[in-house]
Amino acid sequence: MKNYRTSDVAKIIGVHPNTVLSYEKWGYISTVPRRENGYRIYSEKHIEQIKIARLALKSEAVKAYMLFEVRGILKTIAKGDLEKALSLSQNFLAQLQKEKAKEYEVIKEIKNLLKDHMAEKKSVSLKRKEAAEAIGVSIDVIINWERYGMLEIPRNNKNNYRVYSENELILLKIIKLLRAENYITQCIVNMIKKIKANNFEFLNKDDELLSPIEEKENDIKNLISHLNTLINI
């Protein structure tokens, strides 16, 4: 059986050696034996496990629990229990499909907010405290949303205070809605960017999702197919 060094594995997979070491640290691959000098000895099995991990982690997480689900599946594979990993993957796929259906409902709510916003065309100029009261959150919540890069607020040229127009208010309402649905921060940032860039076009599309949940669904389908192949070899 051929053995590999960390650098060999990294080159084969196409990642940095630190990524290989991290996968071992996180339990995504089975225990890696070492030589007397401390150097790791990887096998074909480890390379296969890393390829599976790359497949499962290909798309970004949409909600925090999804990353924990994937980690659980990978740790199960690393322990050699492919049957259990397959079962976990199938259950996760079913949950993803429920989440995707739920996202379509969330998008309907967002579209209604945007349609009402464009129909009313209000002209408001609020301070942060007033904006927080208008959408029903604390000032600290808005500060955190801005700090995490979910929204950039224009400032008054005279006093440099933030000015919340109706555009900012509607986006804050959407962020509040997405937060309530437990989307992770980076996912919300990308969703808001998509809405800002294409809100009119977005309103006219019935089958478009805002998050990469469909990509995650396809990744898990591919993982299930791969696990089935390994089990039946």
C-alpha positions in Angstrom: 0.0 0.0 0.0 1.4 3.4 -1.0 2.0 6.0 1.7 1.9 9.8 1.3 3.3 12.8 3.1 1.2 15.8 4.0 2.6 17.8 1.1 1.8 14.9 -1.3 -1.8 14.7 -0.1 -2.2 18.5 -0.4 -0.9 18.4 -4.0 -3.2 15.5 -5.0 -6.3 17.2 -3.5 -5.2 20.7 -4.6 -5.3 22.4 -1.1 -2.8 24.0 1.3 -1.1 21.5 3.6 -2.6 23.3 6.6 -6.1 22.3 5.2 -5.0 18.6 5.3 -3.8 19.1 8.9 -7.0 20.9 9.9 -9.2 18.0 8.5 -7.3 15.6 10.8 -7.6 18.0 13.7 -11.4 18.4 13.2 -11.9 14.6 12.9 -12.9 14.6 9.2 -10.4 11.8 8.5 -9.3 8.8 10.5 -6.3 8.8 12.7 -3.1 9.4 10.8 -0.1 7.2 11.9 3.3 8.7 12.3 6.9 7.6 11.6 9.5 7.6 14.3 10.5 11.1 13.3 6.9 12.4 13.8 6.1 12.7 10.1 2.5 11.7 9.2 1.9 8.7 7.0 -1.3 9.1 4.9 -2.9 6.3 2.9 -5.3 6.1 0.0 -8.1 5.9 2.6 -7.2 9.3 4.0 -7.1 10.8 0.5 -10.6 9.4 -0.2 -11.9 10.8 3.1 -10.5 14.3 2.3 -12.1 14.2 -1.1 -15.4 13.3 0.6 -14.9 16.2 3.0 -14.2 18.6 0.2 -17.4 17.4 -1.6 -19.6 17.9 1.6 -18.1 21.3 2.4 -18.1 22.6 -1.2 -20.9 25.1 -0.8 -21.3 27.6 2.0 -23.4 26.9 5.1 -26.9 28.5 5.0 -27.8 28.0 8.6 -25.4 27.3 11.5 -26.9 23.8 12.3 -26.1 22.7 8.7 -22.4 22.9 9.4 -22.8 20.8 12.5 -24.8 18.2 10.5 -22.0 18.0 7.8 -19.3 17.7 10.5 -21.2 14.8 12.1 -21.4 13.0 8.8 -17.7 13.5 8.1 -16.7 12.3 11.6 -18.9 9.2 11.1 -17.1 8.5 7.8 -13.7 8.9 9.4 -14.7 6.3 12.0 -15.4 3.9 9.1 -19.2 3.6 9.6 -20.3 4.3 6.0 -23.8 2.9 6.6 -24.5 5.3 9.4 -23.0 8.2 7.4 -25.3 7.3 4.5 -28.3 7.3 6.9 -27.3 10.7 8.4 -26.8 12.1 4.9 -30.2 11.0 3.7 -31.9 12.5 6.8 -29.9 15.7 6.2 -31.0 15.8 2.6 -34.7 15.6 3.7 -34.1 18.5 6.1 -32.5 20.6 3.4 -35.4 20.0 1.1 -37.8 21.2 3.8 -35.6 24.3 4.4 -35.6 25.0 0.7 -39.4 24.9 0.6 -39.4 27.2 3.6 -37.1 29.7 1.9 -39.6 30.1 -0.9 -42.1 31.2 1.7 -39.5 33.6 3.2 -38.9 35.0 -0.3 -42.6 35.7 -0.7 -42.5 37.8 2.5 -39.5 39.7 1.2 -41.2 40.3 -2.1 -44.3 41.7 -0.3 -42.1 44.0 1.7 -40.4 45.3 -1.4 -43.6 45.7 -3.3 -45.1 47.7 -0.5 -42.0 49.8 -0.3 -42.0 50.6 -4.0 -45.7 51.3 -4.0 -45.6 53.8 -1.1 -42.4 55.5 -1.9 -42.1 57.2 1.4 -39.5 59.9 2.1 -38.1 59.5 5.6 -34.8 60.5 7.3 -34.3 58.8 10.6 -31.5 58.5 13.2 -30.4 55.1 14.4 -32.6 55.2 17.5 -35.6 56.1 15.4 -34.8 53.4 12.9 -34.5 50.8 15.6 -37.9 51.8 17.0 -39.4 51.7 13.6 -38.5 48.1 12.9 -38.8 46.9 16.5 -35.2 46.0 17.6 -32.7 47.6 19.9 -30.0 50.0 18.8 -27.4 47.4 19.7 -28.9 45.0 17.3 -28.6 47.4 14.4 -25.1 48.3 15.5 -24.2 44.6 15.3 -25.8 44.2 11.9 -23.8 47.1 10.5 -20.6 45.9 12.2 -21.0 42.5 10.6 -21.3 44.2 7.2 -25.0 43.4 6.5 -25.8 47.0 5.6 -23.9 50.2 4.9 -25.7 53.3 6.1 -25.1 56.7 4.3 -24.1 59.7 6.5 -25.2 63.3 6.8 -22.5 65.4 5.1 -22.8 68.1 7.8 -22.6 66.1 11.0 -21.5 62.7 9.8 -24.5 61.0 11.5 -26.0 58.0 9.9 -29.2 58.7 8.0 -31.8 55.9 7.6 -34.0 56.5 4.6 -36.9 54.2 3.6 -34.4 52.1 1.6 -32.4 51.4 4.7 -35.5 50.7 6.7 -36.8 48.1 4.3 -33.4 46.3 4.2 -33.3 46.3 8.0 -36.8 44.7 8.0 -35.5 42.0 5.6 -32.4 41.4 7.7 -34.7 41.1 10.8 -36.8 38.5 8.9 -33.7 36.5 7.8 -32.2 36.6 11.3 -35.5 35.2 12.7 -35.0 32.3 10.2 -31.5 31.7 11.6 -29.5 32.3 8.4 -25.9 32.8 9.2 -24.3 36.2 8.9 -22.3 35.8 5.7 -25.3 34.2 4.0 -27.5 37.2 5.0 -24.8 39.6 3.7 -24.8 37.9 0.3 -28.6 37.8 0.2 -28.9 41.5 1.0 -26.3 42.3 -1.7 -28.4 40.2 -4.2 -31.6 42.1 -3.3 -29.9 45.5 -3.6 -28.4 44.6 -6.9 -31.5 43.1 -8.5 -34.6 43.9 -6.5 -36.8 44.6 -9.6 -35.6 41.6 -11.5 -35.8 39.5 -8.3 -39.4 40.5 -7.8 -40.3 39.0 -11.2 -38.7 35.6 -10.6 -40.8 32.9 -9.0 -38.2 30.2 -8.9 -35.1 32.0 -7.7 -33.6 31.4 -4.2 -31.5 33.9 -2.4 -29.3 31.5 -0.5 -27.0 28.7 -1.8 -29.3 26.1 -0.2 -29.9 24.4 -3.6 -26.1 24.0 -4.1 -25.9 22.4 -0.6 -28.7 20.1 -1.5 -26.9 19.0 -4.7 -23.7 18.5 -2.8 -25.4 16.2 -0.3 -27.0 14.3 -3.1 -23.6 13.8 -4.6 -22.3 12.7 -1.3 -25.1 10.1 -0.9 -24.3 8.8 -4.4 -20.6 8.5 -3.5 -21.3 6.7 -0.2 -23.6 4.3 -2.0 -20.8 3.5 -4.4 -18.3 2.9 -1.6 -20.7 0.7 0.3 -21.4 -1.4 -2.7 -17.8 -2.0 -3.8 
